[in-house]
Amino acid sequence: MKEQGKRRQLVGTVVSNKMDKTAVVLVERLVKHQMYHKYVRRRAKFAAHDKDNRCQIGDKVLITETRPLSKTKRWRVSEIVEKAV
């Protein structure tokens, strides 16, 4: 029997919670530019499943990769790391 791999986990900030049971999470990462050797900020938005609608805009959350839940949702909110002030 084949062993299942670890699921990816990312930390990001909630930028929208207008949808029911869904939060849009902005994840930023620093990438070194190949030619200029300068660190460039890359950002990506992920639609994450938030079953209890607990996320508020500005919260820092941990999201985990999961099976496709809808057309755009492939992530699930695992925990709220830090609440918005």
C-alpha positions, 0 to 999 in steps of 0.5 A, a space after each residue: 500500500 502506497 503511503 500518502 504524502 504530506 499536504 502543503 500548508 501556507 500562511 496568509 492573510 484573509 482579504 475577503 470573507 463575503 462568500 458563504 463558507 469561503 475566505 480568500 487568502 492572500 499568500 506572499 512569498 519572497 523570491 530571488 530574481 535570477 538576473 538581479 539577485 534582488 528579492 521580489 515579493 510574489 503574491 497569490 490568492 487562494 479560495 479556502 473553505 471556512 466551514 464555520 465562517 470564523 475568518 474575518 478580514 485581516 486575520 492571519 490563517 494557516 491553510 492546508 491543501 485538500 481535494 477539490 471542494 468546488 470549481 475554485 476551492 482546493 484549500 481549507 482553513 486549518 487554524 486562525 494563527 492571529 486575529 485582526 486587531 
